Amino acid sequence: MIPYSLLDHTADLGIRVSGNSLKDLFKNAGLALFDLMVLQKCRNKGIKRQLRVIGLDPPDLLVNWLRELLNLWSLEGRIATTLEIQTMDECSLSATVETVVFDSRQDEINHDIKAVTYHGVDVQSIAGQWKATVIFDV
């Protein structure tokens, strides 16, 4: 189970996600994005690719990371099934993302997320637990 919850937001879709480390937080945020977008059945393994993302600070990096993942869906119709962040600091990350192609016979669109916004984005460590808030344009 992905540790995230939906936030009440007027016209968009917001989440509050958590993790035991900054890497864990970003992994969970990426998985939550696809969990919100697509109801999918179990599949065989997909293809793996490397992603490298940079940002000015952790909130900017989180938005850029989620935008990169959203591009896999928007441009290629691919769903991330596993995410592994190999290296990370506060301004960059390198990850392996495994994806499968959306299949309308098995998968169902849950929310049509159009963009990841900077509105209300927040990343912070609270009592040893990392937490983030992200708003998606739907």
Phi, psi and omega per residue, in radians:
M1 nan 2.305 -3.120
I2 -1.428 2.245 -3.097
P3 -1.396 1.442 3.056
Y4 -2.540 2.795 3.072
S5 -2.407 2.666 3.110
L6 -1.392 2.532 3.077
L7 -1.862 2.474 3.061
D8 -1.247 2.082 -3.124
H9 -2.470 2.453 -2.995
T10 -0.885 -1.147 -3.029
A11 -2.041 -0.160 -3.074
D12 -2.006 -2.994 -3.130
L13 -2.117 2.143 -3.132
G14 -2.055 2.649 3.063
I15 -2.328 2.705 2.967
R16 -2.089 2.089 -3.064
V17 -2.142 2.669 -3.125
S18 -2.350 2.896 3.104
G19 -2.862 2.785 -3.133
N20 -1.356 -0.334 3.115
S21 -2.516 2.977 3.100
L22 -1.100 -0.703 3.077
K23 -1.044 -0.812 -3.134
D24 -1.078 -0.724 3.110
L25 -1.037 -0.829 -3.108
F26 -1.183 -0.670 3.069
K27 -1.063 -0.849 -3.124
N28 -1.110 -0.652 3.102
A29 -1.113 -0.733 3.113
G30 -1.134 -0.756 3.113
L31 -1.160 -0.650 3.105
A32 -1.103 -0.687 3.104
L33 -0.955 -0.884 -3.117
F34 -1.269 -0.549 3.076
D35 -1.092 -0.664 3.108
L36 -1.247 -0.635 -3.042
M37 -1.374 -0.716 -2.946
V38 -2.342 2.298 2.958
L39 -1.600 1.958 -3.037
Q40 -2.159 2.658 3.080
K41 -1.515 2.851 3.064
C42 -1.107 2.507 -3.086
R43 -2.350 2.933 2.950
N44 -1.202 2.986 3.131
K45 -1.103 2.588 3.131
G46 -1.809 -2.751 3.113
I47 -1.699 2.588 3.129
K48 -1.854 2.540 3.050
R49 -2.525 2.708 3.110
Q50 -1.637 2.406 3.035
L51 -2.170 2.450 3.022
R52 -2.203 2.221 -3.057
V53 -2.284 2.469 3.088
I54 -2.175 2.782 3.101
G55 -2.738 2.951 -3.128
L56 -1.367 -0.497 -3.100
D57 -2.831 3.051 -3.097
P58 -0.965 -0.756 3.104
P59 -1.094 -0.730 3.113
D60 -1.145 -0.708 3.103
L61 -1.090 -0.722 3.127
L62 -1.095 -0.790 3.124
V63 -1.082 -0.796 -3.136
N64 -1.119 -0.685 3.090
W65 -1.063 -0.873 -3.131
L66 -1.164 -0.596 3.070
R67 -1.139 -0.702 3.102
E68 -1.092 -0.740 3.100
L69 -1.164 -0.725 3.110
L70 -1.072 -0.584 3.086
N71 -1.094 -0.588 3.077
L72 -1.019 -0.685 3.113
W73 -1.303 -0.915 -3.023
S74 -1.153 -0.726 -3.047
L75 -1.619 -0.497 -3.017
E76 -2.142 -0.119 -3.105
G77 1.157 0.539 -3.096
R78 -1.854 2.523 -3.135
I79 -1.955 2.217 3.071
A80 -1.304 2.244 3.125
T81 -1.860 -0.566 3.047
T82 -2.427 2.554 3.108
L83 -2.297 2.302 3.063
E84 -2.321 2.020 3.132
I85 -1.589 2.015 -3.103
Q86 -1.405 -0.931 -3.120
T87 -2.271 2.594 -3.110
M88 -2.824 2.478 2.895
D89 -2.363 -2.950 -3.040
E90 -1.226 -0.224 -3.085
C91 -2.194 0.041 3.125
S92 -2.765 2.758 3.042
L93 -2.635 2.687 3.054
S94 -2.243 2.254 -3.034
A95 -2.472 2.705 2.965
T96 -1.827 2.223 -3.122
V97 -2.092 2.184 3.056
E98 -1.729 2.266 -3.091
T99 -2.283 2.689 2.992
V100 -2.185 2.761 3.114
V101 -1.380 2.382 3.052
F102 -1.023 2.314 -3.140
D103 -2.197 1.907 -3.063
S104 -1.125 -0.262 3.080
R105 -1.366 -0.404 -3.107
Q106 -2.025 -0.534 -3.018
D107 -1.862 2.775 3.135
E108 -2.386 2.354 3.095
I109 -1.295 2.226 -3.123
N110 -1.692 -1.013 3.086
H111 -2.265 2.365 3.107
D112 -1.570 1.561 -3.138
I113 -1.452 2.143 -3.078
K114 -1.671 -0.560 -3.075
A115 -2.775 2.752 2.990
V116 -1.764 2.253 -3.040
T117 -1.876 2.820 3.018
Y118 -1.501 -0.202 -3.104
H119 -1.059 2.050 3.068
G120 1.258 0.139 -3.126
V121 -1.152 2.400 -3.098
D122 -2.633 2.363 3.063
V123 -2.328 2.195 3.129
Q124 -2.720 2.733 3.058
S125 -1.741 2.159 -3.140
I126 -2.187 1.983 3.107
A127 0.899 0.788 3.100
G128 1.397 0.004 3.116
Q129 -1.994 2.327 3.099
W130 -1.549 2.404 -3.135
K131 -2.385 2.559 3.102
A132 -2.479 2.625 3.017
T133 -2.102 2.329 -3.131
V134 -2.414 2.442 3.067
I135 -1.990 2.295 3.113
F136 -1.884 2.453 3.040
D137 -1.481 2.137 -3.136
V138 -2.004 nan nan
